[in-house]
Amino acid sequence: MHLTRPCKIKVVSENLLVHFYDDDQKVKVTLGDIDFILFDNTHFSITGTSLELLAKKNIAALFIDEEFHPCAILSPYHQHSTMREIADLQVSIPQDFRAIIWKKIVTCKIQNQASVLEFFLNPTCKDLLKLAKKVQMYDQNQDEAQAARLYWKSFFKQEGFRRDQKSEDILNAMLNYSYAILRASVARSVSASGMLPVFGIWHKNRYNAFALVDDLMEVFRPICDLHVKLLYETRYKKENTLKLEIKRDLTSLLTMPCIKFQAGISSVSQAVDSFIREYKKIMMSGEVEALTFPSIDFGFFKYECI
C-alpha cells in the first residue's frame, strides 16, 4: 500500500479508515490484504491505535522524510511464543556457522549479480562467475567488494556513474529507494519469525538495529538493480528527480512474481518470507549445508530487455 496524499488514518472495526484531505474521500483498508505500507509524504496523521494494529497484524511501515528519503521503519515488536529460545540461539550461533552462511550469502549475491549482467548481454558476467566460485570463508579475499567494483563499473551505460548511497543523482536515488523498500520487507519478515534483527550474521555495527536484515537482504539486491535499470532505460532516462510515478514503479517490485525459490516461482515479498523462514529453520537445526537461496526468474522480464 502506497500513501502519497495528505490524509488522516484511524481504526474502524479492526481495519484502517483513510480519510484523504484533498477530496474528502474515505477509504477502508482491509489489513488482511496487505503486508506493507509506504507513507510517501509527511502530511498525514495516524492514531496510536492504528500503529498498534499495524504491529499486531505484522504489517511493516516505511516513512519518507521531507526530502523524500526513507527515514524510518515501523517493524512489529516480537510476539512470538518461542522468542527467548530463538534469541538465545541467535546469540550462541558458532562462529564457523556464521562464516559458512556468510560465504553462501556472498556467493549467491555475486551469482545473482552475474546473472543480471548476463541478461543484459554484459560480458563482465564471466568475471563475476569466476569470483563466485572462489569466495573464501570470512570473505578473506574481499570477493564481495571486488565483485561490486566490477559490477557497478559495467552495469549502467551512463558515463561517470558511480555507485554511492549518498549521491542525489537519479540512478543512485532509484537504487537507494528500492533497497529501502526491500529492507522494510525483510525487516517485517524477520520480526514475524521471532528473530531479533539486531543480532546479525556478519554485520556488527553497534548502531545498527537491523544487522540481520542487512545480512539476509543481500541476496535480493540484484533483483532491485535489475528493476531499476529496466525502469530507467525504458521510461525514465530523461528524469532527474525521484518523482511519484517512479516511486510507485519501484515499490511494485515487491509484488512481481519473478523469484525462483525451492522449485517454485513467487513474488519478491513471498520469496523474502520463505527465505527468512528457511534461514530460521537452518539456524535452529544447525544444518547449514541445507540452506537454499533465491535466484531471479528472467522469463518474467524477457519482454523488457534493453
N, C-alpha and C positions, 0 to 999 in steps of 0.2 A: 504494500500500500504506500503510495507516494502523495504526500500532502504538500501542496505548493501555494495554496491560497490562505489568506488570513482566516482563522477560524477559532471556535471555542469547542472543546471536547469534554464531554461528561458521560457518565454511565447511566444507561437506561435498560433495566431488565437484563443485567449481565452482558450487555453489549454496549458498544460505543455509539453515541449520537454526536455527529459532527455538524456544527452549525457554521456555515460559511457566511462571513460578514458582507462580502461584496454583492451578493444577490439574495441574501436571506434564505438560502437553500439549506435544508436539513437532511442529512443522510445517515441512515442507520447502518452500522458496520457490524456484521456477524463475525465475531472473533475466531470462530472455528474455521473460517475460510482463509485466514492469513497467518503468517508466522513472522512477519517483519513489517515495521512501519518506518518510513523515512520522512522526518519533519524537515522539509526543504524550504523553510522560511522561519523568521524569528517572530513573526506577527501572529502568534497563536497563544491560547491559554488552555491549560489542561488541569483537571482536578486531581487531587491526590488519590481519590478513589479510582480514577481512570488509570493512573500509574500503577496502583496496587493490582488492578485487574489484569493489566498487561503482564505484570510479573507472574501472577498466578496462572495465567494461560500460556506462559512460556513464550511470549512474543517480545522479540528484541526491538529496540527503537534506536535509530541513529539520528542525531540532531546536527543541524547545519548552522554555522555562525553567520554574523552579518557580512563577512567577506566570502560567504558561500563555500566555506571549507568544512568538512566533517569535524566536529569538535567534541562529541561525547557519545557514548553508547550506554543505553539502559539495558543491562543484562540481568535476567531473572536471578534472584538470590536462591541459593540451593534449598530445595525442599525434599531432597532425595532421601529415601529411608535408610540407605547404607552410606550416607555422606562421610561419617567418621572412618569407616573401613576404607573407603576409596581414598580419602585424604591421607591416611596412614600409608597406603600403598604408594601413592604418588611421592611422598617424602622419602620412602625407603627403596625406591627403584635403584637397582645396582648400576654402577657407572658403565659397566660393559653393555647392559641392556640399552642405556641411553645412547651409547656410541653406535651400536648396531642400528637402532631405529633412526638415528640422525643420518647415518650413512645411506640408509634406504630412502629417506626423505630427499636428501640431496641428489641421489641418483635418479629418483623419479622426477624431480623438478627439472633436472638437466635433460632427461629423456623427453619430457613434455615440451621443453623449450625447443629441442631439436625437431620434434615432430611439427611444431608450429612453423619453424623455418622451412622445413621440407614442404609443407602445404603451400608455401609461397614460392617454391622452387628456388630457395636460397641455398647455395652450396655450402654455407657455413654450418649447415646441419650436420655434415660429416665430422667436422671438428668437435662439435658438441657430443656426438655419439661416442667418439674416442675418449673424451673426458669422462663421460658417464660410466664407461667400462673400467676406469681406473680410480674411482673415488675411494679414498682410504678411510679407515677408522679415524674418528675425530676430525675428519676432513683435513688431515695433516698437510696435504699439498695445496690447500685452498682452492680445490677444484670448483667449488660453487662460485667463488669470486672470479676465477679465470673464465668460467662459462658465461658469467654475467657480462664481462668485458667484451667477449666475442659476440655474444647475443645482441646486446644493445648497439654495438658498433655497426651491425649489419641489418638490424631489424627494420628500422624506418629509413625511407629513402631521402628524407629531408636533410639537406646539408647542414652540418653544425649541431644536429640533435645530440643532446647528452642527457642521459637519464639522471634526474635529480628530483628527489621528492619535495624539495623546497622551491623548485622553479615554478614560475607562473605561466609558462608557455602552454598552448592548448593541449599538446600531446602529453606533457607531464601532468597537467591538470586532469585530463581524462583518466590517465593511469592511476593517479592518486585517489580520485573519486571512486573508480572501480574497485581498487584494493580496499577502500574504506567500507564499501558495501559488502564485499566478501568477508572482511574481518568481523563485521557485525553479525553476519550469518553464522560464521564459525563460532563466535562467542556465544550465541544463543544455543547452539548445539552442544558445546562444551558444558555450559551451565545445566542444560537439560539432562546431561548424562550423569550429573552429580560430581564431576571432577572440578577441582579448583583451578581456575585459569592462571593463577599466579605461579603455580609450580610447573615450569616448562621442562621440555626435554633437553634443549640446548640453550635457548635464550635465558639469561640470568640477570638482566639489568634490574637492579634493586628498585627502580622507579617504574617498572613495567608490571602492571597488574594483569596483563594478558599475555604472559610469556608462552603459555601452552598454545593459546590461539595463534600466536605469531609463528610458532613451530609448525603446527598442523596445517595452516593455510598455505604454506609454501608450495605444496604440490598442485594447488589450484591457481596459482598466479598466472601461469602461461595461458589459461583459458581467458583470463581478463585481458592479457596482452593481445591475443587473437581478436577478441571482440572489439577492443579499442582500435586496432589497425583497420579492421574491416569498416567500422563506422567512419573513421577519419577519411579513409581513401574513397569511400563510396558516397559520403554525404556531407562531411564537414571540413573539407580541405580549406575552404575559404574563411572558416570561422577562427576567431582569435580569443573568444571568451567562452566560458562554460555555461552556455545558455540552458534554459529549462528543457528544451527538446533533447539536447544532448544528455542531460542527466537522466531523463526518462528512458532513453535508449540504453544507457549504461546500466541502469537498475534492472532492465528487462532481462539481463543475462541470467539472473537467479532462477528464472522460470523456464529457461531454454533446455530442452531435452538433448543435451549434447555431451554427456559424460558417460563413458563406459566404466562400469564398476561391478565386479562379481558377476560376470556373464550377463549383464543386463545394461539397458540404456535408461538413464534417468536425468532429471533436471539438475542443475548445479546445486540448488538448495537441498534436494533429496540426496544427492551424492555426498554432500557435506555431512548431512545427518548420518548416513550409512557409514561413512569413513570414520567419523568420530566414535560411533558405537563399536566399530571394528577395532579401533585403536584401544578403546577401554577394555574390550574383551581380551585382547592380547596382553595388555598391561596386567590384568588380573590373573591371567593364566601363565604368563612368563614365556609363552611360545612365540618368541619374537620372529622366527622364520615364517610363521603362518600369516603374517600381516600382508594384505594385498593393497594395491594402490590404484587410484583412478587414472584414466587416460582420456583423451579427447576423441569424440566421435566426429570426425571431419566430414562425414557424409551429411551432417546437418548443415554445414556451411558451404557445400560444394558449389552452389549456385551464386555464392557471393565472392568467390575467389577473384583477387585483383589480377 
